[in-house]
Amino acid sequence: MLRLDNVHTHYGPIEALQGVSLNVEKGEIVTLIGANGAGKTTLLMTACGDPRASSGTVTWKGEDITQKATSEIMRTGLAVVPEGRRVFSGMTVEENLAMGGFFNYTNYEERLAHVLELFPRLKERYSQRAGTMSGGEQQMLAIGRAMMSNPGLLILDEPSLGLAPIIINQIFEIIDQLRSEGTTIFLVEQNANQALKLADRGYVIEHGKIVLEDTGDNLLVNEDVRKAYLGG
Amino acid sequence: MSRVTSAFVAALITLVLGGFLLGMSLTSEGINLVVEASSTGKITFLFVGVVLVFLLQLFREQVGRFTTKMRSDERMELPGFLRTPQQQRVWTMFVIIGLLIFPFLSSRGAVDIATLTLIYVMLGLGLNVVVGLAGLLDLGYVGFYAVGAYTYALLNMYFGVSFWVALPIAGGLAALFGFLLGFPVLRLRGDYLAIVTLGFGEIIRILLNNWTELTGGPNGIARIPKPTLFGLEFSRRPSEEGATTFHEFFGIGYSSEYKVMFLYLMALVLVLITVYVIRRLIRMPIGRAWEALREDDIACRSLGLNPTSIKLGAFTIGASFAGFAGSFFAARQGFISPESFTFIESAIILAIVVLGGMGSQLGVILAAIAMTVLPELAREFDEYRMLLFGLMMVLMMIWRPQGLLPMKRPHLELKRD
C-alpha cells in the first residue's frame, strides 16, 4: 500500500533520511522503532509530503505521491495522528471529530457512531472542550479524529508519548482492534517492547538508515535490538 | 517597607514627575522664556492626583481584591430575557427597529456620529474575520480601506461611475488586493506577518500620496458625489439638467437632514448585511476551519486542510469588507486624501477587535461604539481626551483582558435522525 523507495530527505544541508526503503502492506501493523533523532518522525512526515523527499519515490496505492502537497495526500485515504496529539483544545470533542470528517461527508453518521463505539470515553465527553481532557482522552480523540476520514492507512506517531502505562495498554488494544477491522497501521514508537509485540513486521532506523527489518517477534528476540531498545 | 511608606514614596514620585509636567509652564516674555507656576486649576489637579496615588497604594490589597473579582472568569450570564434563541431573535428585531427609527428622533450631529460608528463597526467586523477568527495579525488593514475609498473616488472622477456601481467593484478590488498580498505573505507567522502587513498598509498610503497625476497626491480627491436613492439626489438642485432630486420627487421641502439620514440608513443596511454574511460564514465549514487553524495548524494539515488557502480565504473576505466600508466612507465624506488612511486607523480598528473580544461579533460592535462615541462625548475634556481614552484602554486590559464579550462559539449541532 505505502511504499518508500530509496528516499532521501534533507533539512537544509543535513541529510535526515539517507536512502530509506520501506513498505506497508494492506492489513498489516508495521512498526518503526529507533532512538531519538534517528529519523522516525522525518520518515513518516516525508511519506505525508512535508518535508518532501529530495530523491527517491513515495508510492501510495500504486500512485507516486512524492511531489504532491500534504493537504492533497491527506485526502486520499491516509490519516496521521501527529506526535503530541494536537487536538483542537478550544473545540469540543464533537467539533474535533467533525474536523476529522471535513473532506468526507459520505456515511458521516456511521463513522461517527463507530468512533464513539471504539472510544466510549469520547461519548461521555462529547460536549467537553478537548483542552480540558486528560492526556489519554486526548490521544483517543486524536485517533478518533483521524479515523473520521475513514482511512485505509493510519499512521500513528508515538501514541504512547507521555501517557500512564495503563492508558498505553488501552491505546495499544484499540490499535489492535482497528487492525482487526481492516485498517492498516503504521506505528512509529519509542516504546519498542509494546510496539513490537503488537506488530506483524518492524523496521529499525538508525541515523537516517534502516538497519534491520524482520517480523515483530523476531525483532523482539534479536540481540542487537534487545541491547539497544529493550534494555538488554 | 510598611504600606504607608511605600504609598508615601509612590505619591512623592507622582508629585515630582507631575510637578515638572503639570506644575510649571513656559511663557515667553519678549525674547526670553520664563518658567512660571501653572494656573491654580492645574496645581489642584496635580494634588488630587497625588492624593489618589497615595490612597491607591495604601489600599492596594483591597483594590486588588476588587479588581480580581471583576476579572474573575465567571462567564457573563446573559440576562433572563435573552436566553433562548427565540428571545434573542425578538430582541434583535427590536434593536434593528430601534436603529431604523433612531435618525428620525435625534439630532443631525448624533446621526452623523452614528454613521461614523457604523463604518467602524463594519471595519471591525471585517478585521475580526482575519484577526479574531483566523488568528492572523493584520496591521495594514487600513490599506484595503483605502483601496475601497480610492476605487470609488477615482472611478467616479475619471469615468463618472456612480456609487452603487462602484460599491461592488470597490469590495472586489480590495478583495483582489487582499488575495495578491496574502499569496506571498501568508506563509509567515505571527510577528512577521504583522510587520509585512504593516508595510503593505504604508505602501498603499505612500503610493496614493505620491502618484500625484492619478490620485491628486496629498491634495486628495474632492467633490465625490453622495450616493443616490435609485437615481434621486439629495442636493437642493439636481447636478444635471432634467434629473430630479429626492425632495422634488416626493414633493416635500428641501432639508439637508434627509441626506444625513439616508447615509445613516445606508450604513446601517451595509452593517446588517456584513453581520449576516459573517455569521453565516462562521457557521459554515470554512469558519470552523479558520478556528481550527488558529488553534493548531499542524493538526489541520494532518487532516488534509490546506492552511494557505484557508488563510487566504480569511484575508480576502476581510479585505472585501474594508473595501465596501472604504467606498462608503469616500461617498459620505465627499473628500478623501491619504491622510485618512494612516497607521493610526489600522490601530484603532485592531483595538476595536481586541477590546470587543477576539472573534465575537457582538463584542466588536459594542467596542466600535465605545471607541467612536466615547471620544466624542469626551470632547469637553479637550486636551485630556486622549489621556482618558488611553486610561480606559489600560483599565480595560487589566480588568477584562479577554475583551468586552469574549467569543462564545456557535456550538456545532450535527443533525441526527
HADDOCK unambig.tbl for C-alpha pairs under 7 A between the chains (distance, minus, plus):
assign (segid A and resid 70 and name CA) (segid B and resid 301 and name CA) 6.91 0.50 0.50
assign (segid A and resid 70 and name CA) (segid B and resid 304 and name CA) 6.93 0.50 0.50
assign (segid A and resid 71 and name CA) (segid B and resid 301 and name CA) 5.87 0.50 0.50
assign (segid A and resid 71 and name CA) (segid B and resid 304 and name CA) 4.07 0.50 0.50
assign (segid A and resid 71 and name CA) (segid B and resid 305 and name CA) 5.41 0.50 0.50
assign (segid A and resid 71 and name CA) (segid B and resid 306 and name CA) 5.24 0.50 0.50
assign (segid A and resid 72 and name CA) (segid B and resid 304 and name CA) 6.30 0.50 0.50
assign (segid A and resid 74 and name CA) (segid B and resid 302 and name CA) 6.46 0.50 0.50
assign (segid A and resid 74 and name CA) (segid B and resid 303 and name CA) 6.18 0.50 0.50
assign (segid A and resid 74 and name CA) (segid B and resid 304 and name CA) 4.50 0.50 0.50
assign (segid A and resid 75 and name CA) (segid B and resid 304 and name CA) 5.36 0.50 0.50
assign (segid A and resid 79 and name CA) (segid B and resid 302 and name CA) 6.90 0.50 0.50
assign (segid A and resid 79 and name CA) (segid B and resid 303 and name CA) 6.98 0.50 0.50
assign (segid A and resid 80 and name CA) (segid B and resid 302 and name CA) 5.77 0.50 0.50
assign (segid A and resid 82 and name CA) (segid B and resid 299 and name CA) 6.96 0.50 0.50
assign (segid A and resid 86 and name CA) (segid B and resid 296 and name CA) 6.89 0.50 0.50
assign (segid A and resid 86 and name CA) (segid B and resid 299 and name CA) 5.78 0.50 0.50
assign (segid A and resid 88 and name CA) (segid B and resid 292 and name CA) 6.27 0.50 0.50
assign (segid A and resid 88 and name CA) (segid B and resid 295 and name CA) 5.84 0.50 0.50
assign (segid A and resid 88 and name CA) (segid B and resid 296 and name CA) 6.46 0.50 0.50
assign (segid A and resid 95 and name CA) (segid B and resid 412 and name CA) 6.53 0.50 0.50
assign (segid A and resid 100 and name CA) (segid B and resid 303 and name CA) 6.05 0.50 0.50
